[in-house]
Structure formats: C-alpha cells, structure tokens
Amino acid sequence: MEKYSVLMSLYIKDNPEQFIDSLESMLAQTVLADEIVIVCDGVLTERLDEILDDYTRRYPALFRIKRREVNLGLGRTLAEGVELCRNELIARMDADDYCVPERCEKQLKLLAARPEIDVVGSNVEEFIDSVDNVVAHVVLPETPEEAEKFAKRRCPVRHPALMYRKSSVLKAGNYRDYRRAQDYNLMVHMLLSGAKIYNIQEKLVYMRVSADFYKRRGGWNYAKTSLKLKKEFYDCGFYSKKDFLISGVGNAIVCLLPNGLRKLFYKKFLRKAEPAKEKVGAVK
C-alpha cells in the first residue's frame, strides 16, 4: 500500500493521557504510518514534553516533531504541518480522539481504488470521557455528490477522521487561519478547486466531546465566526443567497438560542439519538 503521514497538532491545554491514547490508536493501525508529524502550537506543559520525548526515543524513525514557541492557532499550525509531511497521503488525527485499528487501511484502499477521490472520511462516534460512553452517532454523506450538496448547509466531514491528498490540499490554498472552522473552510475551498469527498459508511473514529459541548457552540462570538465564514462562502461563489440565509443566518440564530433549546436542536436534527453501543478496547 502507498505510504502515508499522520498529521497532529499539540498545544498546552491538551490532556496528556488522552494524547497517549490517541497516539497508541495510531500505532495500533493495521497499516502503520510512514511518519507521524506533530506540530507543537506554542510552549507545552512539562508532561506533554515528556511524552513527546518518550515516543521519539522509542520510535526515532517514525516521529517528526516541529516545535514553535508562539501559539498561532490550529489553522496555521496544520498548514505548516501539511507542508512538512513527506507523503502525498495524509491522515489527520486530534490529540484527544481514538481510531479503530482498521481506519487507515480502509481509507488507503478506498483512495487506491478511487483515484478521483481527494478526501476520504468516515462516520464517527462522539463520546464523553470514555469510548464506551458514546453519546451520538454521526452519519455523514457518502458520495461526492452527496457531500457537495451537504456542504451547502454544514461541514460534510469530521476533521480527525480525514485522509487526504496533500497536492489537493495545497491546490485549494491549504488551511486558512479560521479558529473553530478550519475543516469546513478547507473542504469548501477544496470543492471549489474540483476536489471530491467520500465518507466511508463505517464508524472508524471516536471523537471526544465535552459535557459543555452545546454551551460552547453558543453566544455572540460563535455566531459572528459562523457568519464570517459563511459570508466568505457566499463571496467566493460556493453559497447562493438562499444558502447563506439558511445556513449562515440560521446557524447564527441557533448560536443565540438558550443552551437548553440549542441542545434540543442538535439532538433532534444534527445527531442520532440512539447510537449503537459496543466496546472498542481498553482506552481511558
């Protein structure tokens, strides 16, 4: 199979034990990465530095660490990381999530069989504290046509579940400096550049969410960020006026709802209420 890189960002607020679980899930892949590129977005805690030192000592040929003294945000950090990756295929991973062992193998096979596909993601399970405590099952659009249509309203992927072609990311202008919306922004610009997105209809990644998930998606700042992002989509021709009104203004209204109503909206319209329960391994 074609070699691939894993791209991760790490910053001072990341939880050390969750970071270890994330790394171990990548090391347990049935097809191991050629390299794991970790870009440190600013100064880290002593414990996080210890973990990086330990893994680079144990796997000197696998881990490549880029350290930066100043925190610049996830978008600029990942843009630098994409440039650093040596391979054409790059698997994204967050420092607090978990992958099933077959994730990368299945994505590699899909990309080998479908050379016209530029981005491959998957369905995901959202969990709180433990992967055995799944709180939502997220089903994403499968085909390129479905993904592009879905993108007119919401992001058609989950960021840590992605594997993409480096050349396609660079063609679209790489990650931009959007805090909270790096993935959606990148996907839209990739679609505008002719890229095709496919989501494997299996849960290959478990994404950690906090107990205050819905609260953090509310307020004026979140609403303004959403409107700014979707105004850009309109200005660059991806959104029609109708798309902007429904997605941009509609999302801003949801952000300004009381937290209880916003939680109800997410659960009723954006998540499956009863995810399948199953054990995925001894992960904290």
N, C-alpha and C positions, 0 to 999 in steps of 0.2 A: 504493500500500500504506500501511497505518497506520504512523505514526511510532513509533519505539521508542528506548529508552535502553539504554546498556550500563553495567552496574554492576561496578566493580572495587574491590578493597581493595589497599592497598600498605603494606608495613612494612619496617623497616630491614634485615631479613635477605633480602629478595627480591633475586634476581640481576639486575643492570641489563641485561645483554644479553638475557637471557630475557624480561625485561619489554618490551624493544623489539620482540622477535619477536612477543610476544603482541599488542601494540598494532598492529603492522603487519598482522597477520592480521585484526584488526577493521577496519582502514582499507581492506583489500582485499575487504571483503564486496561482493557483487553488489548488495545494497541497503544503503546506508550508514546508520548510526545518526543520529538527530537530535541526540544528545548522548552523550558518554562521561563518566560521573560516576566520579571516583576519590576515594575516602576514604582519607586517609593515617592509618594507625593508629599514631600516635606520631611521634617525630622520625625522619627518614630520613637516609641517607648523602648526602654531597655529590653523588655521581654520580647517584643517583636524583632528587635535587632538580634537577640539571642537565637530566635527561631530561624531567621534567615541565615545566620552563621552556621547553625547546625545542619540545615538542609544543603547548603552549598558545600559544606565539608563532607557530607555523606554522598552527595551526588554532584561532584565538581564539573562533570561534563554536561549536566542537564540544566542546572540553574544559571541564569544570567540576571544579575541584579543591577538596576540603574538607580542610583541614589540622587535625590535632589533635596536641597536644604529648604527650599521655599514651597509652600503649598499653593498650587496653581489650579486645582480643581480637576475633576475626573476627565472632562473632555480633552483638555490639553495634555494630561498625563497619558491617556490612551492614544492620542495622536502620536506622541513621541514613541510609545510602545509599538505601534504598528510599524513605524519606520525602523525600529530596532529588530523586529522579527526577521529571521533569515529565510523563512519558508513562505511559499505562496499561500498555503492554507494556515489559518489562524483560528484557534478555538478560544473564545472568551470565557473567563471564569471570574466570579467575585470571591472575595476573601471570607465570605460567611455562608456560602451555599455549598451544595453537595451534588455530585454527579453519580448516576448509576454506572457500573463498570463498562457497559457496552456503549455508552453515549458516543464517544469519539469514533469508534469503529463503525457504528451505524451512519454517522454523518459522513465519514470518509467514503463509505461505499456509495452513498447517495450522490455525492459530488463526483465520484469516478464514473458512475452510471449516467449521470445527467450533467454533462459539461456546460450546458447552457445556464445552469443554476449558479448563482453567485453567493447566495447566503442560505444556509440551512439551519433552522432552529428546531424546536420541538415543543410539545405541550409540557407544562410544568405543574408541579405540586407546590403550593405555598404552605409553609409550616411555621409554627411558633415554638421556639425553644428546642424541640426535638423533631426529627424527621418522622417519628411515629405519631406526632401530633399535627396531622395535616388539617388545615382549616379551609382550603379552597383548591379546587381543581380547575386549572386554566386551559381551556381548549382554544387553540389558535388556528387561523385559516391555513389550509393545507397547500393549495396550488398557487402558482404565481399570480394567476388571475384573481383568485380569492384574496390573496394577501394585498395586492394593489388596491382592490376595492375597499378592503377593511382599513387600509391606511388613510383613507379619506376621512375616517372618523377617529381611529385610535391607532396606537403603535401595533403593528402586525406581528411583533416578536417579543420575546423576553430576552433581555440583554445577555445574561450569563449562560444562556442556552445556545448561543450562536457559534457557528463555524463559518468563516467567510474567506473569500479570495482577496488577498492583500491588494492585488492590482485593481480590483473593482472598488475597494475602499478608497484607494488613492485617486482613482479616476473621478470619484464623486467629491473629492476635496478633503477626504479624511475627516476625523472627528472635529467638531467645532466646539467653542467654549460656551456650551449650554449647560448650566447646572440644573440637574433634575431631568433633563430631556435629551441627553447625548445620543441615546439609542434611536429614538424616534426621529430626531433631526438627521442623523446619518442615514437611516433607512429611506426617508423621503428623498434625500439628495441622491442616493444610490438608484432609487426607482426613476428619478428624473434623468439619470445618466444611462438608463437602459438595463439596469440590473434586475435579476429575477430572484424572488424569495420563495423558499419552500419550507414548510414546517412538517417534520415527521410527526405522525399522529400517535405518538407514544410519550409517556412522561419519563424523560431522560434526565431531568434536572429538578432538584428540590430547592426552592428559593425560600430563604428565611424572611419572614415579615415580623414586625414588632407588634406588641399589643396595642400601640397607639397608631397603627397603620393608617386608619381613616382620619384621625385627627391631624396627622402630618400632611395630609392631602387637602387641607382646608386653609382658609384665610386669604387675605388680600395678596400677600407675596406669591403664593402658589397660583392664584388666579391671574395675576399680572404676568407671571412667567409663561403660563399656558397661552394667554392671549398674544404675547410677543412671539412665541414660537409659531402659532398658527397664522398670525399675520404674515410671517415670513413665508409660510407655505402658500398663502394667497398671492403674495408679491412675486414669488418665483413661478407661479402658474400651476402649481400642483392642486391647490384648492380653488374651487369656484366660489362665488359669493354665498351660494347655498351651503357648501361645505363649511365655510368659515362661520356662518351663522349657527349651524347645527353643532359643529364640533368645537369651535373656538368659544363662542358666546355661551353655548350650552354647558361646556366644561367649566367655564368661569362661574356660572350660576351654581353648579354643583359644589364648587370650592367654597362658595359663600353660604351654603346651607348649614344649619346647625349640625353638629357632629353626628347626632343620632340619625337624622334624616339622610346624611351623606353615607353613613354606614349601611343603612337600609337600601339605598340606591345601588351601591356597589354590589351588595349581596344578591339583589334581585335581578340586576341587569348585566353585571360585569363578571360575575363569578358563578360557578356551580355550587349549589348549597350542600350537596352530599357527596363529597369525594370518596373514592374507593380507599379503604384502609388496608395497608399492608406494611409489613416490616421490610426495611431496606438495609439493615445492617446495624452493627453496634456503633452508632455515631451519637455523640452527645447532643 
